[in-house]
Amino acid sequence: MTDMRNDLDLEKSLSRQTRQVSVVIAATMLLWMLAQFLGSWLGLPSHYVFLFDLFALAGFFWALVVTFQIWRKRRDTE
């Protein structure tokens, strides 16, 4: 009984992490696109636009690391 409950808790945790990763990926992409548009529209210097790129890369890297952790947890439980 407790084993099944632990499996359900793990699945809920992994589902929550998966949703969080998908939201971060979508939000990062949308914010990056908005920053690129606003940067060109406002005529910001290129080093500010490059800063937006670095923030986007950090968000995508975080999502990649968490996705890899989710994949390992699922692989270890099967």
C-alpha positions as CSV (number, residue, x, y, z in Angstrom):
1,M,0.0,0.0,0.0
2,T,2.7,2.5,0.9
3,D,4.7,1.5,-2.2
4,M,1.8,2.5,-4.4
5,R,1.4,5.7,-2.5
6,N,5.1,6.5,-2.9
7,D,4.7,5.8,-6.7
8,L,1.7,8.2,-6.8
9,D,3.6,10.9,-4.9
10,L,6.6,10.5,-7.2
11,E,4.4,10.8,-10.3
12,K,2.7,13.9,-9.0
13,S,6.0,15.4,-8.2
14,L,7.4,14.6,-11.7
15,S,4.2,15.9,-13.3
16,R,4.5,19.2,-11.4
17,Q,8.1,19.5,-12.4
18,T,7.3,18.8,-16.0
19,R,4.6,21.5,-16.0
20,Q,7.0,23.9,-14.4
21,V,9.6,23.2,-17.1
22,S,7.1,23.7,-19.9
23,V,5.9,27.0,-18.4
24,V,9.5,28.2,-18.0
25,I,10.3,27.3,-21.6
26,A,7.2,29.0,-23.0
27,A,7.6,32.1,-20.9
28,T,11.3,32.4,-21.6
29,M,10.7,32.2,-25.3
30,L,7.9,34.8,-25.3
31,L,9.8,37.2,-23.1
32,W,12.9,36.8,-25.2
33,M,10.9,37.5,-28.4
34,L,9.3,40.5,-26.7
35,A,12.7,41.8,-25.5
36,Q,14.1,41.5,-29.0
37,F,11.2,43.4,-30.5
38,L,11.3,46.1,-27.9
39,G,15.1,46.4,-28.1
40,S,14.9,47.0,-31.8
41,W,11.9,49.3,-31.6
42,L,13.4,51.4,-28.8
43,G,16.8,51.4,-30.4
44,L,18.6,49.9,-27.4
45,P,22.3,49.4,-27.6
46,S,23.4,45.9,-28.6
47,H,24.8,45.1,-25.2
48,Y,21.4,45.3,-23.6
49,V,20.0,43.0,-26.3
50,F,22.9,40.6,-25.6
51,L,21.9,40.7,-21.9
52,F,18.4,39.6,-22.8
53,D,20.0,36.7,-24.8
54,L,22.0,35.6,-21.8
55,F,18.9,35.6,-19.6
56,A,17.1,33.5,-22.1
57,L,20.0,31.1,-22.3
58,A,20.0,30.8,-18.5
59,G,16.3,29.9,-18.5
60,F,16.7,27.3,-21.3
61,F,19.7,25.8,-19.5
62,W,17.8,25.5,-16.3
63,A,14.9,23.8,-18.2
64,L,17.4,21.4,-19.8
65,V,18.9,20.5,-16.4
66,V,15.5,19.9,-14.8
67,T,14.3,17.9,-17.8
68,F,17.4,15.7,-17.5
69,Q,16.7,15.2,-13.8
70,I,13.1,14.2,-14.6
71,W,14.2,11.8,-17.2
72,R,16.7,10.1,-14.8
73,K,14.0,9.9,-12.0
74,R,11.5,8.2,-14.4
75,R,14.2,5.9,-15.8
76,D,15.3,4.9,-12.3
77,T,11.7,4.1,-11.2
78,E,10.9,1.8,-14.1
